[in-house]
Amino acid sequence: MSTPLRHDYSREDVLALFDLPFSELMFRAASVHRERFDPSQVQVSTLLSIKTGGCPEDCGYCPQSARHDTGLKAQKLMDIDAVLARAQEARAAGATRFCMGAAWRSPKDRDVEKVAEMVRGVRALGLETCATLGMLSATQADTLKEAGLDYYNHNLDTAPEFYDSVIGTRTYQDRLDTLANVRAAGMKTCCGGIVGMGESREQRAGLLQTLANLPEHPESVPINLLVQVQGTPLAGTRALDPFEFVRTIAVARLLMPASWVRLSAGREQMSDELQALCFLAGANSIFYGEKLLTTANPQMDRDRALFARLGICALEKEERSGTVHAPVCASVEAA
């Protein structure tokens, strides 16, 4: 019998999981992972920045903020043909989901119409679609749903009580409201956060508690490790202990057993051994490609070699259900 889904976790419940001996936590997380997923399969997504930089927000981690001097040059929204060409490349490289990110606080309706056209084109290629465009109104969410958008990414970033230390131009409730609009439109949510921003363990627990207590668990839960970019306020933050990062992955798996837990930003700085521990702890999705919006990501050849060493397959088609996924994998060859 699969572990039931809960939405009533207390902070103490989550901290108790973090406090488990490492071997016990890993065992529990791996066991829950196997109830609903094949542990040898990893879902692969590709992320493209379709509109880069110039964002009016002040997020302390983000090189795309117009308020931070990071040397990033702002770029306008890409043409649809250029986006579709990149989507075709992603599909040829083995991605099953194509994610499009735009550095907006909230898009204008005319921008949403342009993105909707991109969504229709990417879906026609046989790829799942995801977008992250900032805050959405209910009407904008409906427009994207009608275009066939599968997932909308909107992270909570951190615990409610630490949020103001990182962001001052958008409230926590703003983020929750966008997630509610996305769910009401009938789209799946991709929602996680960033760790290593100087938060405490209790605040990491608070992020996961908030995610797990949403009305529905996010179908995808990206766990990002802070990428420190010179010129952002969080550059120079003390690095998070790698085992604490693995604990965060494991607790996310235990709290949200049926969700895809994604290793997102920060993989470029992770050793193969650290990533292997994360997969053992229940991570089963990655971003694949040279770049995550504006920061580096491991080269595809490195990911293929790591998958081969670990006996992991790239999932060809994602389906979310209460049973273990059928073992249909793309082939991988050892480097």
C-alpha positions in Angstrom: 0.0 0.0 0.0 1.3 3.5 -0.9 2.0 6.1 1.7 -1.1 8.3 1.9 -0.9 12.0 0.8 -1.2 14.4 3.7 -1.8 18.2 3.8 -1.7 18.7 7.6 2.0 18.6 8.5 3.2 20.6 11.5 6.6 22.3 11.6 7.5 19.8 14.3 6.6 16.9 12.0 8.9 18.1 9.3 11.8 18.9 11.7 11.5 15.5 13.1 12.3 14.1 9.7 15.2 16.4 9.2 16.6 15.3 12.5 16.6 11.5 11.7 19.9 9.8 11.5 21.1 10.1 7.9 20.9 6.4 7.1 17.4 6.1 8.5 16.2 9.2 6.6 17.6 7.8 3.3 16.1 4.4 3.9 12.6 5.9 4.5 12.8 8.2 1.5 14.0 5.5 -0.8 11.3 3.2 0.4 8.5 5.8 -0.2 10.0 6.6 -3.6 9.7 3.0 -4.7 6.0 2.9 -3.8 5.1 5.2 -6.7 8.1 5.4 -9.0 10.8 3.2 -10.6 14.0 4.4 -8.8 16.0 3.7 -12.0 14.1 6.3 -14.0 14.6 10.1 -14.1 12.4 12.5 -16.0 14.3 15.0 -18.1 13.3 18.6 -18.8 14.9 21.4 -20.8 14.6 25.1 -19.8 14.9 28.0 -22.2 14.9 31.7 -21.3 12.5 33.2 -23.8 12.8 36.7 -22.4 16.0 37.5 -20.4 16.8 40.2 -17.9 15.3 43.6 -17.1 13.0 42.3 -14.4 11.8 45.0 -11.9 11.7 42.6 -9.0 14.5 42.7 -6.3 14.9 38.9 -5.7 18.2 38.7 -3.9 19.4 35.5 -5.7 18.5 36.6 -9.3 20.9 37.9 -11.9 17.9 38.9 -14.1 16.8 41.7 -11.7 17.3 45.2 -13.2 18.2 46.3 -9.7 21.4 44.2 -9.6 24.6 44.8 -11.5 25.5 41.4 -12.8 26.6 42.3 -16.3 23.6 40.5 -17.8 22.3 42.1 -20.9 18.5 42.3 -21.2 16.9 40.7 -24.2 13.4 40.9 -25.7 10.9 38.1 -26.1 12.2 35.5 -28.6 10.5 34.9 -31.9 8.3 31.8 -32.0 10.4 30.1 -34.8 13.6 30.5 -32.6 11.8 28.9 -29.6 10.5 26.0 -31.7 13.9 25.4 -33.1 15.3 25.1 -29.5 12.4 22.8 -28.6 13.2 20.5 -31.5 16.9 20.4 -30.3 15.7 19.5 -26.8 13.5 16.7 -28.0 16.4 15.3 -30.1 18.6 15.3 -27.0 16.1 13.3 -25.0 14.0 15.9 -23.1 10.3 15.1 -22.6 9.3 18.5 -21.2 10.1 21.9 -22.6 10.0 24.8 -20.1 9.9 28.4 -21.1 10.9 31.2 -18.7 10.5 34.9 -19.1 11.8 37.6 -16.7 8.6 39.4 -16.0 7.0 40.5 -12.7 3.7 39.8 -14.4 3.2 39.5 -18.2 0.9 41.8 -20.2 -2.1 40.1 -21.9 -0.4 40.5 -25.3 2.7 38.7 -24.0 0.6 35.9 -22.7 -1.0 35.5 -26.2 2.5 35.2 -27.7 3.5 32.6 -25.2 0.3 30.7 -25.8 1.3 30.5 -29.5 4.7 29.1 -28.5 2.9 26.5 -26.2 0.8 25.3 -29.1 3.9 24.9 -31.3 5.9 23.0 -28.7 3.0 20.7 -28.0 2.7 19.9 -31.7 6.3 18.6 -31.4 5.1 16.0 -28.9 6.7 17.6 -25.8 5.1 18.5 -22.5 5.0 22.2 -21.9 5.9 24.3 -18.9 6.1 28.1 -18.5 7.3 30.5 -15.8 6.3 34.1 -16.5 5.7 35.7 -13.1 2.4 36.4 -11.5 -0.7 35.4 -13.5 -4.3 36.7 -13.3 -7.1 34.1 -13.5 -7.8 35.2 -17.1 -4.2 34.8 -18.2 -4.1 31.3 -16.6 -7.2 30.4 -18.5 -5.6 31.6 -21.8 -2.5 29.4 -21.2 -4.6 26.4 -20.3 -6.6 26.8 -23.5 -3.4 26.8 -25.4 -2.5 23.5 -23.9 0.1 24.4 -21.3 0.7 21.4 -19.0 2.6 22.9 -16.1 3.1 26.4 -14.7 6.2 27.0 -12.6 5.9 29.5 -9.7 8.2 28.8 -6.8 7.5 29.8 -3.2 11.3 30.2 -2.9 11.6 29.8 0.9 9.6 29.7 4.2 7.1 32.5 4.9 9.1 33.9 7.8 12.3 34.1 5.8 10.8 35.4 2.6 11.2 39.1 3.3 14.9 38.6 3.8 15.2 37.7 0.1 12.4 39.5 -1.7 10.7 42.9 -1.1 8.8 43.6 -4.3 6.3 40.7 -4.2 4.6 39.2 -1.2 4.2 35.5 -0.3 0.5 35.8 -0.7 1.1 37.1 -4.3 2.8 33.7 -5.0 0.0 31.7 -3.4 -2.6 33.6 -5.4 -0.9 32.8 -8.7 -0.7 29.1 -7.7 -4.5 29.2 -6.9 -5.2 30.8 -10.3 -3.2 28.1 -12.1 -4.9 25.3 -10.2 -8.3 26.8 -10.9 -7.5 26.9 -14.6 -6.8 23.2 -14.5 -3.1 23.3 -15.0 -0.5 21.3 -13.1 1.8 23.2 -10.8 5.6 23.1 -10.7 6.5 24.7 -7.4 9.5 24.4 -5.1 12.2 26.7 -3.7 15.8 27.6 -3.2 18.0 26.4 -0.4 21.4 27.7 0.7 20.2 31.4 0.9 21.3 31.7 4.5 18.1 30.2 5.9 18.1 27.9 9.0 17.1 24.3 9.0 13.8 25.3 10.5 13.2 27.6 7.6 14.0 24.9 5.1 11.5 22.8 7.0 9.0 25.7 6.7 9.4 25.8 2.9 8.6 22.1 2.6 5.8 22.3 5.1 4.1 25.0 3.1 4.5 23.1 -0.1 3.1 19.9 1.3 0.2 21.6 3.0 -1.0 23.3 -0.3 -4.5 22.2 -1.3 -2.8 19.8 -3.8 0.8 18.8 -3.8 2.7 20.3 -6.7 3.1 17.7 -9.4 6.7 18.8 -9.8 8.8 20.1 -6.9 12.1 21.7 -8.0 14.7 22.0 -5.3 17.3 24.6 -6.3 20.6 25.0 -4.6 21.6 28.7 -4.6 23.9 29.7 -7.5 25.8 32.6 -6.2 26.1 35.3 -9.0 28.5 38.2 -8.4 26.5 41.4 -8.2 23.5 39.8 -6.5 22.9 40.5 -2.8 23.2 36.8 -1.9 26.7 36.4 -3.5 29.1 35.4 -0.7 26.5 33.5 1.3 27.9 30.6 3.3 27.5 27.5 1.3 25.0 24.9 2.4 26.4 21.6 3.7 26.0 19.0 1.0 24.4 16.4 3.4 21.9 19.0 4.4 20.9 19.4 0.8 20.4 15.7 0.5 18.3 15.7 3.7 16.1 18.4 2.0 15.6 16.2 -1.0 14.7 13.2 1.2 12.2 15.1 3.3 10.6 16.5 0.2 10.1 13.0 -1.1 8.6 11.8 2.2 6.2 14.8 2.4 5.1 14.7 -1.2 5.3 11.0 -2.2 3.6 11.2 -5.6 5.4 14.4 -6.8 8.3 14.6 -9.2 11.2 16.0 -7.1 13.6 17.8 -9.4 17.3 18.6 -9.0 17.3 22.1 -10.5 19.7 25.0 -10.2 23.1 24.3 -8.7 23.9 20.9 -10.3 26.9 22.4 -12.1 28.5 22.8 -8.7 27.5 19.3 -7.5 29.8 16.3 -7.6 28.5 13.1 -9.3 28.5 11.5 -5.8 26.3 14.2 -4.4 23.8 13.9 -7.3 23.8 10.1 -6.8 22.8 10.6 -3.1 20.0 12.9 -4.2 18.7 10.2 -6.6 18.9 7.7 -3.8 17.0 10.1 -1.6 14.1 10.3 -4.1 15.0 12.9 -6.7 13.7 11.7 -10.0 13.8 14.7 -12.4 16.5 17.0 -13.7 16.9 19.9 -16.0 19.0 18.8 -19.0 21.1 21.2 -21.1 23.9 23.7 -20.9 22.0 26.5 -19.2 19.2 27.2 -16.6 17.8 30.5 -17.8 21.1 32.4 -17.3 23.3 30.1 -15.1 25.4 27.1 -16.1 24.1 23.6 -16.0 26.1 20.3 -16.5 26.9 19.4 -20.1 24.6 16.7 -21.5 27.5 14.3 -22.0 28.2 14.5 -18.3 24.6 13.7 -17.4 24.5 10.8 -19.9 27.8 9.4 -18.4 26.4 9.7 -14.8 23.2 8.0 -15.7 25.1 5.1 -17.3 27.4 4.8 -14.2 24.3 4.7 -11.9 22.1 2.5 -14.2 19.6 5.2 -14.6 17.4 5.6 -17.6 15.8 8.8 -19.0 12.0 8.4 -18.8 10.5 8.6 -22.3 7.0 9.6 -21.2 5.9 11.0 -17.9 2.7 9.8 -16.3 1.7 10.6 -12.7 -0.2 7.9 -10.9 -0.4 6.0 -7.7 1.6 3.0 -9.1 5.1 2.4 -10.1 5.9 3.8 -13.6 6.3 1.3 -16.4 10.0 0.7 -17.2 10.2 2.5 -20.5 13.5 4.2 -20.8 15.7 5.9 -23.4 18.9 4.1 -23.9 22.1 5.4 -22.3 25.7 4.4 -23.1 28.7 4.6 -20.8 31.2 7.2 -21.7 
